[in-house]
């Protein structure tokens, strides 16, 4: 089971990085249209990796929540560095809240599994 869990997490990291790459490439493709190919490959690869995460046994709500929250946070941070887009304090609070919400979902999943084991 441990190897399967590690595999799921590795695929999840891949899905996140591919999605963020695709999203950032979409912005860059406005100036360099050839980057739309990277957008397509990135999103297709991201969904393929996300499928592998689910096949490895990670719960959908957890996988999607982490994928989405990490994607939002990384895209916001990297767009600041790459495209000089603003990152305000309020945006930072929003990112923290999104990550906190995902942590609550993840922790809630573990509590439910522990309750089933006790009963």
TIKOL-921119 format. One line per field, with one value per residue: residue number from 1; residue in three letters; x, y, z of N, C-alpha, C, O, CB in turn. Coordinates in pm, 1 decimal. Glycine has a CB too. Example, Ala and Ser with C-alpha at 12.3 -4.5 7.8 and 13.67 -1.06 7.14 Angstrom:
resi (1, 2)
resn (ALA, SER)
neast (1319.0, 1285.0)
nnorth (-569.0, -225.0)
nup (780.0, 708.0)
caeast (1230.0, 1367.0)
canorth (-450.0, -106.0)
caup (780.0, 714.0)
ceast (1320.0, 1290.0)
cnorth (-330.0, 3.0)
cup (780.0, 787.0)
oeast (1423.6, 1340.9)
onorth (-331.9, 113.8)
oup (846.5, 803.9)
cbeast (1130.8, 1408.4)
cbnorth (-447.3, -59.8)
cbup (904.6, 572.5)
//
This chain:
resi (1, 2, 3, 4, 5, 6, 7, 8, 9, 10, 11, 12, 13, 14, 15, 16, 17, 18, 19, 20, 21, 22, 23, 24, 25, 26, 27, 28, 29, 30, 31, 32, 33, 34, 35, 36, 37, 38, 39, 40, 41, 42, 43, 44, 45, 46, 47, 48, 49, 50, 51, 52, 53, 54, 55, 56, 57, 58, 59, 60, 61, 62, 63, 64, 65, 66, 67, 68, 69, 70, 71, 72, 73, 74, 75, 76, 77, 78, 79, 80, 81, 82, 83, 84, 85, 86, 87, 88, 89, 90, 91, 92, 93, 94, 95, 96, 97, 98, 99, 100, 101, 102, 103, 104, 105, 106, 107, 108, 109, 110, 111, 112, 113, 114, 115, 116, 117, 118, 119)
resn (UNK, UNK, UNK, UNK, UNK, UNK, UNK, UNK, UNK, UNK, UNK, UNK, UNK, UNK, UNK, UNK, UNK, UNK, UNK, UNK, UNK, UNK, UNK, UNK, UNK, UNK, UNK, UNK, UNK, UNK, UNK, UNK, UNK, UNK, UNK, UNK, UNK, UNK, UNK, UNK, UNK, UNK, UNK, UNK, UNK, UNK, UNK, UNK, UNK, UNK, UNK, UNK, UNK, UNK, UNK, UNK, UNK, UNK, UNK, UNK, UNK, UNK, UNK, UNK, UNK, UNK, UNK, UNK, UNK, UNK, UNK, UNK, UNK, UNK, UNK, UNK, UNK, UNK, UNK, UNK, UNK, UNK, UNK, UNK, UNK, UNK, UNK, UNK, UNK, UNK, UNK, UNK, UNK, UNK, UNK, UNK, UNK, UNK, UNK, UNK, UNK, UNK, UNK, UNK, UNK, UNK, UNK, UNK, UNK, UNK, UNK, UNK, UNK, UNK, UNK, UNK, UNK, UNK, UNK)
neast (83.1, 200.7, 378.3, 196.7, 66.0, 277.2, 326.2, 85.1, 108.1, 334.0, 239.7, 42.6, 192.2, 313.6, 82.5, 2.1, 225.2, 226.2, -23.3, 6.7, 218.6, 91.0, -108.3, 40.6, 174.8, -34.0, -79.0, 167.7, 150.0, -2.7, 168.2, 350.7, 237.1, 297.6, 328.3, 84.4, 72.4, 214.1, 38.2, -180.7, -58.6, 26.7, -217.0, -347.9, -160.6, -168.9, -431.2, -412.0, -220.7, -363.8, -567.6, -418.3, -349.8, -596.1, -642.5, -443.5, -554.6, -607.9, -838.3, -1098.2, -1191.0, -982.4, -758.3, -837.7, -880.2, -623.4, -479.2, -613.1, -586.2, -306.6, -240.6, -363.8, -223.6, 51.1, 35.6, -45.5, 173.5, 392.0, 309.6, 342.0, 618.3, 698.9, 539.8, 507.3, 270.9, 33.3, 51.9, -132.2, -185.3, -441.0, -489.3, -297.9, -405.2, -633.0, -516.6, -402.8, -637.5, -759.8, -573.5, -592.9, -857.8, -838.8, -668.9, -843.0, -1031.6, -865.9, -783.2, -1033.5, -1100.1, -922.4, -1012.1, -1264.8, -1195.8, -1058.4, -1264.0, -1426.7, -1258.8, -1253.8, -1516.5)
nnorth (-121.3, 119.3, 179.9, 223.1, 450.3, 634.9, 640.4, 754.5, 1012.7, 1106.0, 1109.4, 1301.1, 1531.9, 1556.9, 1605.1, 1853.3, 2018.8, 2000.7, 2114.5, 2376.8, 2462.3, 2451.9, 2646.4, 2881.8, 2889.4, 2947.9, 3218.9, 3319.6, 3241.2, 3429.9, 3613.4, 3452.1, 3245.7, 2975.1, 2847.1, 2748.9, 2481.7, 2369.3, 2433.8, 2264.9, 2007.5, 2017.7, 2037.4, 1799.1, 1609.4, 1665.0, 1588.8, 1318.5, 1234.5, 1293.5, 1107.0, 874.8, 913.8, 874.8, 610.0, 493.6, 499.1, 727.6, 941.5, 1108.6, 1371.1, 1463.0, 1443.7, 1613.4, 1851.0, 1914.4, 1930.6, 2143.8, 2357.7, 2377.2, 2434.7, 2687.3, 2840.8, 2814.3, 2910.8, 3175.9, 3275.9, 3227.1, 3369.5, 3623.0, 3642.3, 3575.9, 3728.6, 3973.6, 4026.1, 4151.4, 4065.9, 4076.4, 4149.4, 4066.6, 3873.8, 3690.0, 3612.0, 3485.1, 3267.7, 3131.4, 3062.3, 2890.2, 2679.1, 2604.6, 2514.0, 2286.0, 2132.7, 2082.6, 1918.4, 1699.3, 1617.3, 1557.6, 1334.5, 1144.6, 1123.4, 1010.9, 758.4, 653.6, 641.0, 444.1, 224.3, 184.6, 120.8)
nup (0.0, 64.8, -145.9, -349.8, -253.3, -255.4, -528.8, -614.8, -504.5, -641.6, -905.9, -866.3, -810.2, -1059.9, -1216.3, -1114.4, -1175.7, -1456.5, -1516.6, -1418.3, -1578.7, -1829.7, -1793.4, -1743.0, -1984.8, -2154.3, -2109.9, -2201.2, -2463.3, -2585.7, -2687.1, -2819.4, -3031.4, -3092.1, -2852.4, -2780.0, -2835.7, -2624.4, -2423.2, -2481.7, -2463.6, -2197.9, -2048.1, -2129.6, -2041.4, -1769.0, -1696.1, -1759.1, -1571.7, -1338.5, -1361.7, -1321.8, -1057.0, -931.4, -1003.7, -853.5, -608.6, -451.6, -289.0, -466.1, -392.8, -232.1, -405.3, -620.4, -482.4, -375.8, -614.6, -743.0, -553.6, -520.7, -781.7, -818.9, -627.3, -707.4, -972.4, -932.2, -784.9, -962.6, -1189.5, -1102.2, -1086.0, -1352.1, -1528.5, -1417.3, -1278.3, -1040.9, -690.4, -433.4, -80.9, -7.4, -203.6, -123.7, 123.9, 27.9, -109.6, 105.5, 242.5, 55.0, 50.3, 319.1, 324.4, 161.8, 321.1, 534.5, 408.2, 345.0, 606.1, 711.0, 560.4, 662.0, 927.8, 892.1, 788.4, 1010.7, 1198.2, 1080.9, 1104.6, 1379.0, 1442.8)
caeast (0.0, 286.6, 428.1, 83.0, 43.6, 387.2, 299.8, -25.1, 160.3, 423.5, 154.3, -25.6, 289.8, 322.4, -41.0, 6.3, 327.6, 181.1, -134.6, 61.8, 293.4, -5.6, -175.3, 137.1, 201.5, -146.9, -52.0, 282.3, 109.4, -61.3, 279.0, 417.9, 129.3, 345.2, 317.7, -44.7, 99.4, 250.9, -86.3, -257.0, 15.4, 25.3, -347.7, -371.1, -73.5, -217.4, -547.8, -364.1, -159.7, -471.0, -631.9, -330.2, -363.6, -720.2, -620.6, -357.0, -637.6, -632.0, -977.6, -1120.1, -1198.6, -848.7, -673.0, -880.7, -858.4, -480.5, -445.1, -666.8, -526.7, -165.3, -238.6, -396.3, -114.4, 171.0, 10.9, -44.3, 311.1, 478.5, 269.8, 403.3, 759.9, 719.1, 464.1, 496.1, 132.8, 31.1, 15.9, -166.3, -204.5, -571.3, -470.2, -224.8, -502.4, -715.3, -437.5, -393.4, -769.7, -778.9, -489.1, -653.9, -976.7, -794.7, -620.2, -960.9, -1085.6, -771.3, -793.7, -1166.6, -1095.0, -853.9, -1098.6, -1370.2, -1135.4, -1026.7, -1392.0, -1469.1, -1172.8, -1289.8, -1652.7)
canorth (0.0, 238.2, 209.1, 276.8, 586.8, 716.0, 655.3, 850.6, 1146.7, 1145.9, 1146.5, 1425.4, 1639.3, 1571.6, 1668.6, 1994.2, 2089.4, 2010.0, 2210.5, 2511.2, 2491.3, 2480.3, 2773.4, 2989.8, 2892.4, 3013.4, 3362.9, 3346.1, 3215.1, 3551.6, 3676.4, 3349.7, 3148.8, 2836.5, 2790.7, 2682.2, 2337.4, 2336.0, 2442.6, 2141.7, 1894.5, 2032.1, 2000.9, 1656.2, 1537.2, 1685.6, 1502.4, 1179.8, 1211.0, 1293.6, 976.2, 777.2, 936.8, 810.2, 465.3, 451.0, 487.1, 849.8, 987.3, 1213.6, 1502.9, 1498.9, 1464.5, 1732.1, 1968.0, 1946.5, 1970.0, 2277.1, 2457.5, 2394.9, 2502.4, 2828.8, 2905.6, 2821.7, 2998.6, 3314.8, 3313.4, 3228.3, 3476.5, 3744.2, 3640.9, 3567.6, 3827.6, 4094.9, 4048.7, 4186.4, 3968.8, 4162.1, 4083.0, 3999.7, 3752.1, 3599.0, 3557.8, 3391.3, 3146.8, 3060.5, 3004.8, 2776.0, 2570.7, 2561.4, 2434.9, 2155.0, 2058.9, 2036.8, 1803.9, 1589.2, 1570.6, 1497.9, 1201.4, 1055.9, 1103.1, 917.6, 625.5, 609.3, 605.6, 316.5, 119.4, 163.5, 65.3)
caup (0.0, 71.2, -279.7, -423.8, -204.6, -307.8, -671.5, -628.7, -476.0, -751.5, -1019.0, -832.3, -832.6, -1205.7, -1264.6, -1073.6, -1253.8, -1596.0, -1524.4, -1399.8, -1701.4, -1935.6, -1765.2, -1766.6, -2129.0, -2219.3, -2104.3, -2288.3, -2601.9, -2642.8, -2760.3, -2900.9, -3054.2, -3097.1, -2718.2, -2761.1, -2836.2, -2486.9, -2346.0, -2506.3, -2407.4, -2052.4, -1992.0, -2152.4, -1949.6, -1633.3, -1674.8, -1760.7, -1439.9, -1238.8, -1375.3, -1257.2, -912.5, -889.1, -1017.4, -743.3, -489.8, -375.7, -294.9, -565.3, -329.7, -186.1, -522.9, -693.0, -396.5, -372.9, -752.3, -767.0, -464.1, -555.0, -911.4, -797.8, -554.2, -791.8, -1087.0, -883.7, -750.5, -1080.1, -1280.7, -1047.4, -1125.5, -1497.4, -1605.3, -1335.0, -1237.4, -898.0, -588.0, -320.4, 48.2, -10.8, -282.7, -36.3, 219.0, -48.2, -133.4, 234.1, 270.2, -35.4, 100.6, 444.7, 291.7, 113.8, 438.3, 608.3, 334.0, 364.1, 744.2, 725.3, 500.2, 756.1, 1043.9, 853.0, 780.1, 1146.3, 1260.9, 1024.2, 1158.6, 1519.8, 1451.5)
ceast (86.3, 336.5, 317.5, 55.1, 152.3, 368.2, 190.3, 26.1, 253.3, 343.1, 80.5, 67.5, 305.7, 201.1, -42.1, 104.7, 287.6, 68.9, -84.6, 141.0, 199.0, -71.9, -82.4, 169.5, 88.2, -127.2, 61.7, 245.6, 40.6, 42.6, 347.8, 316.8, 173.8, 334.6, 181.4, -28.7, 135.2, 128.8, -163.3, -188.4, 12.0, -106.9, -378.1, -285.8, -120.0, -336.4, -509.1, -301.3, -265.2, -548.5, -549.4, -334.1, -486.3, -707.8, -534.1, -430.5, -660.6, -777.7, -990.2, -1120.0, -1062.8, -760.1, -709.5, -856.6, -712.6, -435.3, -490.0, -600.1, -380.9, -151.8, -265.2, -278.3, 9.9, 152.8, 15.2, 98.4, 400.2, 439.1, 321.7, 548.8, 779.2, 656.1, 444.0, 351.8, 130.8, -2.3, -6.2, -179.8, -337.1, -564.1, -396.0, -315.6, -590.9, -643.1, -426.9, -526.9, -797.6, -698.8, -545.2, -777.8, -941.0, -741.5, -736.2, -1023.9, -996.9, -782.8, -928.8, -1172.7, -1030.1, -939.6, -1206.5, -1316.0, -1103.8, -1154.6, -1443.8, -1388.1, -1209.7, -1422.5, -1662.8)
cnorth (126.0, 278.2, 272.2, 421.5, 680.3, 742.1, 759.8, 992.9, 1195.7, 1186.4, 1277.5, 1545.5, 1664.0, 1642.2, 1817.8, 2072.3, 2104.1, 2112.3, 2353.4, 2553.2, 2528.1, 2616.2, 2892.4, 3002.6, 2959.5, 3164.6, 3399.1, 3328.5, 3335.2, 3625.8, 3579.4, 3237.1, 3002.2, 2769.0, 2727.0, 2530.5, 2290.6, 2342.5, 2311.0, 2020.8, 1899.5, 1991.0, 1853.4, 1571.8, 1547.9, 1595.3, 1355.2, 1144.6, 1206.0, 1161.4, 868.4, 791.0, 862.5, 658.3, 410.2, 451.2, 613.3, 893.0, 1106.3, 1352.8, 1552.6, 1532.9, 1594.1, 1858.6, 2010.5, 1996.3, 2114.0, 2384.9, 2483.6, 2467.1, 2651.6, 2900.4, 2921.0, 2914.8, 3144.6, 3361.0, 3324.8, 3336.1, 3611.7, 3753.7, 3650.7, 3682.3, 3959.2, 4129.0, 4076.4, 4065.7, 4049.5, 4079.9, 4007.4, 3871.0, 3647.0, 3534.1, 3454.9, 3260.5, 3064.2, 2994.3, 2883.3, 2656.3, 2516.0, 2476.5, 2295.0, 2070.0, 2005.5, 1915.4, 1681.4, 1532.2, 1504.0, 1358.1, 1102.8, 1025.9, 1001.6, 775.3, 569.3, 566.3, 472.2, 202.0, 85.5, 90.9, -77.3)
cup (0.0, -66.7, -364.6, -382.5, -257.1, -456.4, -695.5, -607.5, -586.6, -874.8, -991.4, -851.2, -982.6, -1262.8, -1233.2, -1160.2, -1400.7, -1612.0, -1510.9, -1523.6, -1814.5, -1915.8, -1789.1, -1915.4, -2205.1, -2222.0, -2200.4, -2435.7, -2666.2, -2726.5, -2856.0, -2925.0, -3060.3, -2960.0, -2690.4, -2766.6, -2695.1, -2394.7, -2358.7, -2442.7, -2254.0, -1990.5, -2012.3, -2057.1, -1805.6, -1603.4, -1677.9, -1625.5, -1330.5, -1243.3, -1306.0, -1104.5, -860.1, -899.3, -904.3, -609.6, -408.4, -394.4, -390.7, -503.4, -283.8, -305.8, -595.5, -611.9, -393.3, -509.4, -778.5, -682.8, -496.9, -688.4, -899.1, -732.8, -641.6, -910.6, -1044.4, -853.5, -873.7, -1181.0, -1232.8, -1093.5, -1276.9, -1575.7, -1531.3, -1299.8, -1087.1, -809.8, -460.1, -192.0, 50.4, -93.2, -200.9, 66.3, 148.9, -74.6, -5.7, 267.9, 182.0, 14.7, 232.5, 421.7, 244.0, 229.4, 521.3, 539.7, 355.9, 504.9, 770.0, 667.1, 596.1, 878.1, 1010.3, 845.9, 918.6, 1218.9, 1208.3, 1082.9, 1302.0, 1531.0, 1413.9)
oeast (48.5, 337.1, 343.1, 24.1, 123.0, 391.4, 201.8, -8.4, 251.7, 374.5, 58.4, 25.5, 310.5, 214.6, -82.6, 71.7, 312.4, 66.3, -128.8, 131.0, 223.4, -89.2, -122.9, 189.2, 111.3, -154.7, 52.5, 303.7, 27.3, 9.0, 397.4, 311.4, 92.4, 332.3, 164.1, -109.0, 91.3, 118.1, -205.8, -253.4, -4.0, -109.3, -429.3, -334.2, -111.7, -342.0, -568.3, -326.2, -256.9, -589.9, -604.4, -323.0, -480.2, -757.4, -549.1, -375.2, -727.1, -832.7, -903.2, -1055.5, -1032.2, -694.9, -622.2, -817.0, -681.6, -361.0, -413.4, -562.0, -336.8, -62.8, -197.0, -237.9, 67.5, 244.2, 73.7, 138.7, 475.4, 525.3, 342.7, 595.5, 865.3, 711.0, 371.2, 314.9, 218.2, -75.5, 88.0, -185.0, -344.9, -625.6, -427.9, -304.3, -620.2, -702.7, -440.4, -528.8, -853.1, -750.5, -544.9, -799.9, -1005.8, -766.3, -728.4, -1064.9, -1047.2, -791.5, -936.7, -1243.5, -1077.0, -939.3, -1236.9, -1381.4, -1120.5, -1154.2, -1499.9, -1442.1, -1198.4, -1439.7, -1771.8)
onorth (227.5, 396.5, 364.4, 505.5, 792.4, 853.2, 843.2, 1083.4, 1313.7, 1285.8, 1356.3, 1649.1, 1778.7, 1729.6, 1898.9, 2179.1, 2207.9, 2187.6, 2441.8, 2667.7, 2624.3, 2691.9, 2992.1, 3113.1, 3021.3, 3230.3, 3498.2, 3393.5, 3340.9, 3692.4, 3619.9, 3142.3, 2913.3, 2646.1, 2659.1, 2458.2, 2184.1, 2265.2, 2253.1, 1940.7, 1796.4, 1917.9, 1788.3, 1474.4, 1451.6, 1532.4, 1274.9, 1036.8, 1123.2, 1110.2, 780.8, 692.0, 795.7, 586.1, 294.9, 408.2, 607.3, 881.8, 1193.3, 1443.4, 1671.2, 1637.3, 1674.6, 1961.5, 2128.9, 2094.0, 2195.4, 2490.3, 2598.4, 2550.3, 2732.8, 3007.8, 3029.6, 2989.4, 3227.8, 3470.9, 3421.3, 3389.1, 3703.2, 3860.0, 3724.8, 3727.8, 4046.5, 4246.2, 4029.2, 3975.6, 4085.3, 3956.9, 3896.8, 3770.6, 3528.3, 3414.4, 3349.3, 3153.4, 2941.9, 2881.4, 2784.1, 2544.7, 2394.9, 2377.9, 2197.3, 1949.6, 1894.2, 1820.4, 1572.2, 1410.5, 1405.1, 1272.2, 989.9, 912.9, 914.7, 681.6, 449.5, 467.5, 394.2, 94.4, -30.1, 7.4, -134.4)
oup (-58.4, -101.0, -442.1, -467.0, -298.7, -504.1, -785.3, -683.5, -621.5, -940.3, -1083.2, -902.8, -1026.9, -1348.4, -1316.4, -1211.8, -1462.1, -1709.3, -1584.4, -1567.9, -1887.3, -2011.3, -1848.8, -1966.0, -2309.1, -2322.4, -2272.8, -2522.6, -2788.5, -2824.4, -2961.1, -2846.7, -3035.2, -2952.2, -2589.2, -2707.6, -2651.8, -2299.5, -2258.7, -2375.4, -2188.8, -1891.4, -1921.1, -1999.4, -1729.3, -1497.7, -1605.7, -1571.5, -1239.8, -1139.3, -1239.3, -1032.2, -756.9, -812.8, -864.2, -508.4, -305.0, -503.9, -395.0, -556.1, -295.7, -308.1, -627.9, -666.8, -406.5, -518.3, -830.1, -733.8, -500.4, -706.4, -961.6, -777.5, -648.7, -945.8, -1113.8, -891.5, -887.4, -1251.0, -1312.4, -1134.4, -1324.3, -1676.1, -1578.4, -1292.2, -1014.4, -850.6, -389.5, -195.4, 104.0, -57.2, -208.3, 92.8, 205.2, -63.0, -8.6, 316.9, 229.2, 20.7, 254.6, 492.0, 281.6, 234.9, 573.4, 606.5, 382.2, 521.3, 842.8, 719.6, 610.3, 926.8, 1092.1, 891.7, 941.5, 1292.4, 1285.4, 1108.3, 1342.9, 1619.8, 1417.4)
cbeast (-93.8, 405.4, 481.4, -41.8, 40.4, 522.1, 259.2, -138.8, 234.1, 520.7, 53.3, -77.1, 427.4, 338.0, -164.1, 45.1, 461.2, 133.9, -238.9, 151.8, 379.7, -111.7, -226.4, 266.3, 222.8, -278.0, -16.3, 398.9, 16.9, -116.0, 381.2, 549.7, 60.1, 490.6, 344.8, -145.5, 214.2, 361.0, -173.9, -274.5, 162.0, 56.0, -458.0, -339.6, 67.4, -255.6, -654.8, -261.3, -56.9, -566.9, -651.6, -186.0, -374.8, -838.6, -555.3, -234.8, -579.3, -534.6, -1028.5, -1251.0, -1293.3, -786.6, -684.8, -1027.8, -905.7, -397.4, -511.0, -814.0, -539.0, -92.9, -340.9, -523.4, -80.1, 208.4, -124.8, -132.2, 370.2, 475.8, 117.3, 395.1, 826.3, 663.8, 330.5, 559.2, 42.2, -70.6, 127.9, -296.8, -199.6, -678.9, -393.0, -112.8, -588.9, -757.5, -296.9, -351.6, -878.9, -736.8, -343.6, -689.5, -1058.9, -686.4, -530.5, -1064.3, -1096.7, -627.4, -773.3, -1270.8, -1018.2, -722.0, -1161.9, -1430.9, -1008.3, -954.9, -1496.4, -1455.6, -1027.1, -1296.8, -1744.1)
cbnorth (0.8, 213.2, 80.7, 189.8, 589.7, 646.8, 519.8, 818.7, 1147.2, 1030.8, 1034.4, 1420.0, 1603.8, 1435.7, 1601.1, 2006.6, 2015.7, 1872.9, 2181.4, 2516.4, 2371.0, 2371.0, 2775.3, 2965.1, 2750.7, 2978.1, 3406.2, 3253.8, 3094.9, 3643.8, 3732.2, 3294.9, 3182.8, 2832.0, 2898.0, 2728.7, 2303.2, 2431.2, 2562.7, 2118.7, 1894.9, 2174.1, 2085.4, 1619.1, 1588.5, 1831.8, 1530.2, 1158.4, 1320.3, 1412.9, 940.8, 794.2, 1089.2, 860.0, 434.1, 541.3, 388.8, 962.8, 1026.2, 1190.2, 1498.9, 1383.9, 1345.1, 1721.0, 1938.9, 1823.4, 1873.3, 2277.6, 2412.7, 2258.7, 2440.1, 2843.6, 2825.6, 2683.7, 2966.3, 3328.5, 3212.0, 3092.7, 3480.7, 3745.1, 3514.4, 3438.4, 3771.0, 4212.3, 3926.1, 4298.1, 3856.4, 4238.6, 4185.7, 4094.0, 3783.1, 3672.3, 3671.5, 3453.3, 3183.1, 3158.0, 3110.2, 2812.6, 2620.0, 2681.6, 2505.4, 2171.2, 2148.7, 2150.8, 1836.6, 1636.4, 1687.2, 1585.3, 1204.8, 1117.5, 1236.4, 958.2, 630.6, 721.8, 715.7, 318.2, 161.7, 297.2, 141.1)
cbup (122.0, 163.9, -346.9, -400.9, -49.9, -283.0, -733.1, -528.0, -342.3, -787.1, -1048.9, -687.7, -768.3, -1271.6, -1202.0, -924.6, -1243.9, -1645.8, -1415.3, -1273.9, -1742.0, -1940.9, -1621.1, -1686.4, -2182.2, -2147.8, -1959.5, -2251.9, -2606.9, -2531.0, -2662.3, -2829.8, -3181.0, -3146.8, -2616.2, -2867.8, -2935.4, -2436.3, -2394.8, -2657.7, -2458.2, -2014.8, -2055.1, -2299.4, -1961.1, -1612.1, -1780.6, -1875.6, -1407.9, -1262.4, -1523.8, -1307.8, -881.1, -974.0, -1152.3, -734.9, -403.8, -420.1, -153.2, -637.3, -212.0, -103.3, -619.4, -729.7, -255.6, -330.6, -855.2, -740.7, -319.8, -560.4, -1003.9, -710.1, -428.1, -841.4, -1151.9, -757.3, -654.0, -1147.0, -1294.7, -892.1, -1074.3, -1548.1, -1642.5, -1407.2, -1273.4, -872.8, -569.6, -348.9, 163.2, -68.7, -412.9, 33.6, 280.5, -179.3, -185.3, 347.6, 249.3, -180.5, 120.3, 529.6, 185.7, 5.4, 525.1, 620.7, 182.3, 337.7, 841.4, 658.7, 366.6, 800.0, 1089.5, 717.7, 695.8, 1224.9, 1236.0, 871.7, 1151.4, 1594.7, 1367.0)
//
